[in-house]
Amino acid sequence: MNSFKKYLGAMIVIIGAIILICSFFCGWNNYNGVQLGAMGVMILGLIVYIMMNKRVS
């Protein structure tokens, strides 16, 4: 379980990137909600990644 927590932020960022890639292939390029949602997920993942690494150090 500890190894899962270690990479949680990176996994959330990757999920945001997968959402962006899927939206491109599905043709949802013009929908700002999908783009902003994916950006929000990536920013959340970055914040979680920083917080987890700060706590470990």
mmCIF file of the N, C-alpha and C atoms, coordinates in Angstrom:
data_MODEL
# 
_entry.id   MODEL 
# 
loop_
_atom_site.group_PDB 
_atom_site.id 
_atom_site.type_symbol 
_atom_site.label_atom_id 
_atom_site.label_alt_id 
_atom_site.label_comp_id 
_atom_site.label_asym_id 
_atom_site.label_entity_id 
_atom_site.label_seq_id 
_atom_site.pdbx_PDB_ins_code 
_atom_site.Cartn_x 
_atom_site.Cartn_y 
_atom_site.Cartn_z 
_atom_site.occupancy 
_atom_site.B_iso_or_equiv 
_atom_site.pdbx_formal_charge 
_atom_site.auth_seq_id 
_atom_site.auth_comp_id 
_atom_site.auth_asym_id 
_atom_site.auth_atom_id 
_atom_site.pdbx_PDB_model_num 
ATOM 1   N N  . MET A 1 1  ? 0.821   -1.191 0.000   1.00 0.00 ? 1  MET A N  1 
ATOM 2   C CA . MET A 1 1  ? 0.000   0.000  0.000   1.00 0.00 ? 1  MET A CA 1 
ATOM 3   C C  . MET A 1 1  ? 0.862   1.251  0.000   1.00 0.00 ? 1  MET A C  1 
ATOM 4   N N  . ASN A 1 2  ? 2.011   1.197  0.652   1.00 0.00 ? 2  ASN A N  1 
ATOM 5   C CA . ASN A 1 2  ? 2.883   2.358  0.701   1.00 0.00 ? 2  ASN A CA 1 
ATOM 6   C C  . ASN A 1 2  ? 3.430   2.696  -0.677  1.00 0.00 ? 2  ASN A C  1 
ATOM 7   N N  . SER A 1 3  ? 3.729   1.686  -1.496  1.00 0.00 ? 3  SER A N  1 
ATOM 8   C CA . SER A 1 3  ? 4.243   1.959  -2.838  1.00 0.00 ? 3  SER A CA 1 
ATOM 9   C C  . SER A 1 3  ? 3.164   2.579  -3.712  1.00 0.00 ? 3  SER A C  1 
ATOM 10  N N  . PHE A 1 4  ? 1.888   2.249  -3.459  1.00 0.00 ? 4  PHE A N  1 
ATOM 11  C CA . PHE A 1 4  ? 0.787   2.858  -4.197  1.00 0.00 ? 4  PHE A CA 1 
ATOM 12  C C  . PHE A 1 4  ? 0.681   4.342  -3.870  1.00 0.00 ? 4  PHE A C  1 
ATOM 13  N N  . LYS A 1 5  ? 0.807   4.685  -2.598  1.00 0.00 ? 5  LYS A N  1 
ATOM 14  C CA . LYS A 1 5  ? 0.731   6.089  -2.181  1.00 0.00 ? 5  LYS A CA 1 
ATOM 15  C C  . LYS A 1 5  ? 1.891   6.890  -2.742  1.00 0.00 ? 5  LYS A C  1 
ATOM 16  N N  . LYS A 1 6  ? 3.025   6.245  -2.919  1.00 0.00 ? 6  LYS A N  1 
ATOM 17  C CA . LYS A 1 6  ? 4.215   6.937  -3.404  1.00 0.00 ? 6  LYS A CA 1 
ATOM 18  C C  . LYS A 1 6  ? 4.006   7.477  -4.826  1.00 0.00 ? 6  LYS A C  1 
ATOM 19  N N  . TYR A 1 7  ? 3.264   6.751  -5.645  1.00 0.00 ? 7  TYR A N  1 
ATOM 20  C CA . TYR A 1 7  ? 3.063   7.137  -7.034  1.00 0.00 ? 7  TYR A CA 1 
ATOM 21  C C  . TYR A 1 7  ? 1.659   7.663  -7.324  1.00 0.00 ? 7  TYR A C  1 
ATOM 22  N N  . LEU A 1 8  ? 0.900   8.003  -6.298  1.00 0.00 ? 8  LEU A N  1 
ATOM 23  C CA . LEU A 1 8  ? -0.482  8.443  -6.485  1.00 0.00 ? 8  LEU A CA 1 
ATOM 24  C C  . LEU A 1 8  ? -0.562  9.729  -7.309  1.00 0.00 ? 8  LEU A C  1 
ATOM 25  N N  . GLY A 1 9  ? 0.276   10.708 -7.018  1.00 0.00 ? 9  GLY A N  1 
ATOM 26  C CA . GLY A 1 9  ? 0.257   11.964 -7.765  1.00 0.00 ? 9  GLY A CA 1 
ATOM 27  C C  . GLY A 1 9  ? 0.599   11.770 -9.229  1.00 0.00 ? 9  GLY A C  1 
ATOM 28  N N  . ALA A 1 10 ? 1.595   10.957 -9.505  1.00 0.00 ? 10 ALA A N  1 
ATOM 29  C CA . ALA A 1 10 ? 1.984   10.693 -10.889 1.00 0.00 ? 10 ALA A CA 1 
ATOM 30  C C  . ALA A 1 10 ? 0.879   9.965  -11.641 1.00 0.00 ? 10 ALA A C  1 
ATOM 31  N N  . MET A 1 11 ? 0.196   9.051  -10.958 1.00 0.00 ? 11 MET A N  1 
ATOM 32  C CA . MET A 1 11 ? -0.899  8.326  -11.612 1.00 0.00 ? 11 MET A CA 1 
ATOM 33  C C  . MET A 1 11 ? -2.062  9.263  -11.932 1.00 0.00 ? 11 MET A C  1 
ATOM 34  N N  . ILE A 1 12 ? -2.336  10.226 -11.062 1.00 0.00 ? 12 ILE A N  1 
ATOM 35  C CA . ILE A 1 12 ? -3.412  11.176 -11.320 1.00 0.00 ? 12 ILE A CA 1 
ATOM 36  C C  . ILE A 1 12 ? -3.060  12.061 -12.520 1.00 0.00 ? 12 ILE A C  1 
ATOM 37  N N  . VAL A 1 13 ? -1.802  12.472 -12.630 1.00 0.00 ? 13 VAL A N  1 
ATOM 38  C CA . VAL A 1 13 ? -1.371  13.260 -13.787 1.00 0.00 ? 13 VAL A CA 1 
ATOM 39  C C  . VAL A 1 13 ? -1.518  12.449 -15.066 1.00 0.00 ? 13 VAL A C  1 
ATOM 40  N N  . ILE A 1 14 ? -1.151  11.186 -15.027 1.00 0.00 ? 14 ILE A N  1 
ATOM 41  C CA . ILE A 1 14 ? -1.271  10.314 -16.201 1.00 0.00 ? 14 ILE A CA 1 
ATOM 42  C C  . ILE A 1 14 ? -2.734  10.125 -16.584 1.00 0.00 ? 14 ILE A C  1 
ATOM 43  N N  . ILE A 1 15 ? -3.621  10.012 -15.600 1.00 0.00 ? 15 ILE A N  1 
ATOM 44  C CA . ILE A 1 15 ? -5.049  9.896  -15.893 1.00 0.00 ? 15 ILE A CA 1 
ATOM 45  C C  . ILE A 1 15 ? -5.549  11.153 -16.601 1.00 0.00 ? 15 ILE A C  1 
ATOM 46  N N  . GLY A 1 16 ? -5.101  12.318 -16.162 1.00 0.00 ? 16 GLY A N  1 
ATOM 47  C CA . GLY A 1 16 ? -5.464  13.569 -16.841 1.00 0.00 ? 16 GLY A CA 1 
ATOM 48  C C  . GLY A 1 16 ? -4.964  13.599 -18.276 1.00 0.00 ? 16 GLY A C  1 
ATOM 49  N N  . ALA A 1 17 ? -3.758  13.112 -18.498 1.00 0.00 ? 17 ALA A N  1 
ATOM 50  C CA . ALA A 1 17 ? -3.217  13.067 -19.857 1.00 0.00 ? 17 ALA A CA 1 
ATOM 51  C C  . ALA A 1 17 ? -4.001  12.084 -20.722 1.00 0.00 ? 17 ALA A C  1 
ATOM 52  N N  . ILE A 1 18 ? -4.415  10.961 -20.157 1.00 0.00 ? 18 ILE A N  1 
ATOM 53  C CA . ILE A 1 18 ? -5.211  9.979  -20.903 1.00 0.00 ? 18 ILE A CA 1 
ATOM 54  C C  . ILE A 1 18 ? -6.559  10.580 -21.285 1.00 0.00 ? 18 ILE A C  1 
ATOM 55  N N  . ILE A 1 19 ? -7.151  11.368 -20.383 1.00 0.00 ? 19 ILE A N  1 
ATOM 56  C CA . ILE A 1 19 ? -8.409  12.048 -20.710 1.00 0.00 ? 19 ILE A CA 1 
ATOM 57  C C  . ILE A 1 19 ? -8.221  12.981 -21.891 1.00 0.00 ? 19 ILE A C  1 
ATOM 58  N N  . LEU A 1 20 ? -7.123  13.730 -21.912 1.00 0.00 ? 20 LEU A N  1 
ATOM 59  C CA . LEU A 1 20 ? -6.857  14.630 -23.040 1.00 0.00 ? 20 LEU A CA 1 
ATOM 60  C C  . LEU A 1 20 ? -6.655  13.863 -24.345 1.00 0.00 ? 20 LEU A C  1 
ATOM 61  N N  . ILE A 1 21 ? -5.932  12.757 -24.288 1.00 0.00 ? 21 ILE A N  1 
ATOM 62  C CA . ILE A 1 21 ? -5.691  11.954 -25.490 1.00 0.00 ? 21 ILE A CA 1 
ATOM 63  C C  . ILE A 1 21 ? -6.989  11.353 -26.003 1.00 0.00 ? 21 ILE A C  1 
ATOM 64  N N  . CYS A 1 22 ? -7.806  10.822 -25.093 1.00 0.00 ? 22 CYS A N  1 
ATOM 65  C CA . CYS A 1 22 ? -9.090  10.238 -25.498 1.00 0.00 ? 22 CYS A CA 1 
ATOM 66  C C  . CYS A 1 22 ? -10.020 11.296 -26.069 1.00 0.00 ? 22 CYS A C  1 
ATOM 67  N N  . SER A 1 23 ? -10.018 12.496 -25.493 1.00 0.00 ? 23 SER A N  1 
ATOM 68  C CA . SER A 1 23 ? -10.881 13.554 -26.016 1.00 0.00 ? 23 SER A CA 1 
ATOM 69  C C  . SER A 1 23 ? -10.438 13.968 -27.419 1.00 0.00 ? 23 SER A C  1 
ATOM 70  N N  . PHE A 1 24 ? -9.137  13.906 -27.686 1.00 0.00 ? 24 PHE A N  1 
ATOM 71  C CA . PHE A 1 24 ? -8.662  14.229 -29.033 1.00 0.00 ? 24 PHE A CA 1 
ATOM 72  C C  . PHE A 1 24 ? -9.150  13.199 -30.043 1.00 0.00 ? 24 PHE A C  1 
ATOM 73  N N  . PHE A 1 25 ? -9.033  11.918 -29.707 1.00 0.00 ? 25 PHE A N  1 
ATOM 74  C CA . PHE A 1 25 ? -9.435  10.877 -30.647 1.00 0.00 ? 25 PHE A CA 1 
ATOM 75  C C  . PHE A 1 25 ? -10.951 10.758 -30.791 1.00 0.00 ? 25 PHE A C  1 
ATOM 76  N N  . CYS A 1 26 ? -11.695 11.177 -29.776 1.00 0.00 ? 26 CYS A N  1 
ATOM 77  C CA . CYS A 1 26 ? -13.161 11.143 -29.859 1.00 0.00 ? 26 CYS A CA 1 
ATOM 78  C C  . CYS A 1 26 ? -13.728 12.389 -30.534 1.00 0.00 ? 26 CYS A C  1 
ATOM 79  N N  . GLY A 1 27 ? -12.891 13.372 -30.802 1.00 0.00 ? 27 GLY A N  1 
ATOM 80  C CA . GLY A 1 27 ? -13.343 14.583 -31.474 1.00 0.00 ? 27 GLY A CA 1 
ATOM 81  C C  . GLY A 1 27 ? -13.953 15.608 -30.541 1.00 0.00 ? 27 GLY A C  1 
ATOM 82  N N  . TRP A 1 28 ? -13.591 15.575 -29.275 1.00 0.00 ? 28 TRP A N  1 
ATOM 83  C CA . TRP A 1 28 ? -14.134 16.519 -28.302 1.00 0.00 ? 28 TRP A CA 1 
ATOM 84  C C  . TRP A 1 28 ? -13.202 17.706 -28.114 1.00 0.00 ? 28 TRP A C  1 
ATOM 85  N N  . ASN A 1 29 ? -12.512 18.117 -29.155 1.00 0.00 ? 29 ASN A N  1 
ATOM 86  C CA . ASN A 1 29 ? -11.543 19.201 -29.048 1.00 0.00 ? 29 ASN A CA 1 
ATOM 87  C C  . ASN A 1 29 ? -12.194 20.545 -28.760 1.00 0.00 ? 29 ASN A C  1 
ATOM 88  N N  . ASN A 1 30 ? -13.438 20.717 -29.163 1.00 0.00 ? 30 ASN A N  1 
ATOM 89  C CA . ASN A 1 30 ? -14.094 22.012 -29.020 1.00 0.00 ? 30 ASN A CA 1 
ATOM 90  C C  . ASN A 1 30 ? -14.842 22.159 -27.699 1.00 0.00 ? 30 ASN A C  1 
ATOM 91  N N  . TYR A 1 31 ? -14.843 21.148 -26.861 1.00 0.00 ? 31 TYR A N  1 
ATOM 92  C CA . TYR A 1 31 ? -15.557 21.207 -25.593 1.00 0.00 ? 31 TYR A CA 1 
ATOM 93  C C  . TYR A 1 31 ? -14.591 21.632 -24.485 1.00 0.00 ? 31 TYR A C  1 
ATOM 94  N N  . ASN A 1 32 ? -14.796 22.846 -23.986 1.00 0.00 ? 32 ASN A N  1 
ATOM 95  C CA . ASN A 1 32 ? -13.892 23.381 -22.979 1.00 0.00 ? 32 ASN A CA 1 
ATOM 96  C C  . ASN A 1 32 ? -14.015 22.656 -21.653 1.00 0.00 ? 32 ASN A C  1 
ATOM 97  N N  . GLY A 1 33 ? -15.176 22.115 -21.335 1.00 0.00 ? 33 GLY A N  1 
ATOM 98  C CA . GLY A 1 33 ? -15.356 21.414 -20.071 1.00 0.00 ? 33 GLY A CA 1 
ATOM 99  C C  . GLY A 1 33 ? -14.452 20.208 -19.941 1.00 0.00 ? 33 GLY A C  1 
ATOM 100 N N  . VAL A 1 34 ? -14.316 19.472 -21.027 1.00 0.00 ? 34 VAL A N  1 
ATOM 101 C CA . VAL A 1 34 ? -13.438 18.290 -21.012 1.00 0.00 ? 34 VAL A CA 1 
ATOM 102 C C  . VAL A 1 34 ? -11.982 18.719 -20.862 1.00 0.00 ? 34 VAL A C  1 
ATOM 103 N N  . GLN A 1 35 ? -11.606 19.752 -21.585 1.00 0.00 ? 35 GLN A N  1 
ATOM 104 C CA . GLN A 1 35 ? -10.231 20.239 -21.533 1.00 0.00 ? 35 GLN A CA 1 
ATOM 105 C C  . GLN A 1 35 ? -9.891  20.792 -20.147 1.00 0.00 ? 35 GLN A C  1 
ATOM 106 N N  . LEU A 1 36 ? -10.806 21.586 -19.592 1.00 0.00 ? 36 LEU A N  1 
ATOM 107 C CA . LEU A 1 36 ? -10.568 22.158 -18.266 1.00 0.00 ? 36 LEU A CA 1 
ATOM 108 C C  . LEU A 1 36 ? -10.606 21.090 -17.179 1.00 0.00 ? 36 LEU A C  1 
ATOM 109 N N  . GLY A 1 37 ? -11.475 20.110 -17.345 1.00 0.00 ? 37 GLY A N  1 
ATOM 110 C CA . GLY A 1 37 ? -11.525 19.012 -16.379 1.00 0.00 ? 37 GLY A CA 1 
ATOM 111 C C  . GLY A 1 37 ? -10.226 18.226 -16.365 1.00 0.00 ? 37 GLY A C  1 
ATOM 112 N N  . ALA A 1 38 ? -9.706  17.928 -17.537 1.00 0.00 ? 38 ALA A N  1 
ATOM 113 C CA . ALA A 1 38 ? -8.440  17.195 -17.623 1.00 0.00 ? 38 ALA A CA 1 
ATOM 114 C C  . ALA A 1 38 ? -7.296  18.031 -17.056 1.00 0.00 ? 38 ALA A C  1 
ATOM 115 N N  . MET A 1 39 ? -7.325  19.341 -17.326 1.00 0.00 ? 39 MET A N  1 
ATOM 116 C CA . MET A 1 39 ? -6.291  20.210 -16.770 1.00 0.00 ? 39 MET A CA 1 
ATOM 117 C C  . MET A 1 39 ? -6.389  20.250 -15.249 1.00 0.00 ? 39 MET A C  1 
ATOM 118 N N  . GLY A 1 40 ? -7.612  20.297 -14.730 1.00 0.00 ? 40 GLY A N  1 
ATOM 119 C CA . GLY A 1 40 ? -7.807  20.286 -13.281 1.00 0.00 ? 40 GLY A CA 1 
ATOM 120 C C  . GLY A 1 40 ? -7.303  19.008 -12.638 1.00 0.00 ? 40 GLY A C  1 
ATOM 121 N N  . VAL A 1 41 ? -7.553  17.883 -13.300 1.00 0.00 ? 41 VAL A N  1 
ATOM 122 C CA . VAL A 1 41 ? -7.070  16.596 -12.786 1.00 0.00 ? 41 VAL A CA 1 
ATOM 123 C C  . VAL A 1 41 ? -5.546  16.573 -12.782 1.00 0.00 ? 41 VAL A C  1 
ATOM 124 N N  . MET A 1 42 ? -4.924  17.117 -13.820 1.00 0.00 ? 42 MET A N  1 
ATOM 125 C CA . MET A 1 42 ? -3.467  17.135 -13.882 1.00 0.00 ? 42 MET A CA 1 
ATOM 126 C C  . MET A 1 42 ? -2.873  18.062 -12.817 1.00 0.00 ? 42 MET A C  1 
ATOM 127 N N  . ILE A 1 43 ? -3.496  19.208 -12.582 1.00 0.00 ? 43 ILE A N  1 
ATOM 128 C CA . ILE A 1 43 ? -3.010  20.113 -11.540 1.00 0.00 ? 43 ILE A CA 1 
ATOM 129 C C  . ILE A 1 43 ? -3.188  19.483 -10.164 1.00 0.00 ? 43 ILE A C  1 
ATOM 130 N N  . LEU A 1 44 ? -4.330  18.821 -9.953  1.00 0.00 ? 44 LEU A N  1 
ATOM 131 C CA . LEU A 1 44 ? -4.552  18.117 -8.688  1.00 0.00 ? 44 LEU A CA 1 
ATOM 132 C C  . LEU A 1 44 ? -3.478  17.045 -8.476  1.00 0.00 ? 44 LEU A C  1 
ATOM 133 N N  . GLY A 1 45 ? -3.158  16.307 -9.526  1.00 0.00 ? 45 GLY A N  1 
ATOM 134 C CA . GLY A 1 45 ? -2.114  15.289 -9.425  1.00 0.00 ? 45 GLY A CA 1 
ATOM 135 C C  . GLY A 1 45 ? -0.760  15.885 -9.107  1.00 0.00 ? 45 GLY A C  1 
ATOM 136 N N  . LEU A 1 46 ? -0.466  17.037 -9.685  1.00 0.00 ? 46 LEU A N  1 
ATOM 137 C CA . LEU A 1 46 ? 0.803   17.709 -9.408  1.00 0.00 ? 46 LEU A CA 1 
ATOM 138 C C  . LEU A 1 46 ? 0.872   18.157 -7.955  1.00 0.00 ? 46 LEU A C  1 
ATOM 139 N N  . ILE A 1 47 ? -0.230  18.693 -7.435  1.00 0.00 ? 47 ILE A N  1 
ATOM 140 C CA . ILE A 1 47 ? -0.266  19.119 -6.037  1.00 0.00 ? 47 ILE A CA 1 
ATOM 141 C C  . ILE A 1 47 ? -0.119  17.921 -5.100  1.00 0.00 ? 47 ILE A C  1 
ATOM 142 N N  . VAL A 1 48 ? -0.817  16.825 -5.410  1.00 0.00 ? 48 VAL A N  1 
ATOM 143 C CA . VAL A 1 48 ? -0.702  15.616 -4.584  1.00 0.00 ? 48 VAL A CA 1 
ATOM 144 C C  . VAL A 1 48 ? 0.720   15.087 -4.627  1.00 0.00 ? 48 VAL A C  1 
ATOM 145 N N  . TYR A 1 49 ? 1.340   15.103 -5.799  1.00 0.00 ? 49 TYR A N  1 
ATOM 146 C CA . TYR A 1 49 ? 2.717   14.623 -5.939  1.00 0.00 ? 49 TYR A CA 1 
ATOM 147 C C  . TYR A 1 49 ? 3.675   15.447 -5.087  1.00 0.00 ? 49 TYR A C  1 
ATOM 148 N N  . ILE A 1 50 ? 3.517   16.761 -5.130  1.00 0.00 ? 50 ILE A N  1 
ATOM 149 C CA . ILE A 1 50 ? 4.397   17.633 -4.345  1.00 0.00 ? 50 ILE A CA 1 
ATOM 150 C C  . ILE A 1 50 ? 4.177   17.414 -2.851  1.00 0.00 ? 50 ILE A C  1 
ATOM 151 N N  . MET A 1 51 ? 2.908   17.329 -2.445  1.00 0.00 ? 51 MET A N  1 
ATOM 152 C CA . MET A 1 51 ? 2.621   17.142 -1.026  1.00 0.00 ? 51 MET A CA 1 
ATOM 153 C C  . MET A 1 51 ? 3.143   15.807 -0.511  1.00 0.00 ? 51 MET A C  1 
ATOM 154 N N  . MET A 1 52 ? 2.996   14.749 -1.297  1.00 0.00 ? 52 MET A N  1 
ATOM 155 C CA . MET A 1 52 ? 3.476   13.440 -0.861  1.00 0.00 ? 52 MET A CA 1 
ATOM 156 C C  . MET A 1 52 ? 5.004   13.430 -0.754  1.00 0.00 ? 52 MET A C  1 
ATOM 157 N N  . ASN A 1 53 ? 5.684   14.065 -1.684  1.00 0.00 ? 53 ASN A N  1 
ATOM 158 C CA . ASN A 1 53 ? 7.151   14.092 -1.623  1.00 0.00 ? 53 ASN A CA 1 
ATOM 159 C C  . ASN A 1 53 ? 7.654   15.003 -0.508  1.00 0.00 ? 53 ASN A C  1 
ATOM 160 N N  . LYS A 1 54 ? 6.906   16.044 -0.192  1.00 0.00 ? 54 LYS A N  1 
ATOM 161 C CA . LYS A 1 54 ? 7.299   16.922 0.892   1.00 0.00 ? 54 LYS A CA 1 
ATOM 162 C C  . LYS A 1 54 ? 7.144   16.215 2.237   1.00 0.00 ? 54 LYS A C  1 
ATOM 163 N N  . ARG A 1 55 ? 6.106   15.400 2.362   1.00 0.00 ? 55 ARG A N  1 
ATOM 164 C CA . ARG A 1 55 ? 5.868   14.672 3.603   1.00 0.00 ? 55 ARG A CA 1 
ATOM 165 C C  . ARG A 1 55 ? 6.931   13.595 3.814   1.00 0.00 ? 55 ARG A C  1 
ATOM 166 N N  . VAL A 1 56 ? 7.392   12.970 2.736   1.00 0.00 ? 56 VAL A N  1 
ATOM 167 C CA . VAL A 1 56 ? 8.392   11.900 2.846   1.00 0.00 ? 56 VAL A CA 1 
ATOM 168 C C  . VAL A 1 56 ? 9.731   12.460 3.282   1.00 0.00 ? 56 VAL A C  1 
ATOM 169 N N  . SER A 1 57 ? 10.093  13.626 2.756   1.00 0.00 ? 57 SER A N  1 
ATOM 170 C CA . SER A 1 57 ? 11.402  14.207 3.057   1.00 0.00 ? 57 SER A CA 1 
ATOM 171 C C  . SER A 1 57 ? 11.516  14.706 4.474   1.00 0.00 ? 57 SER A C  1 
# 
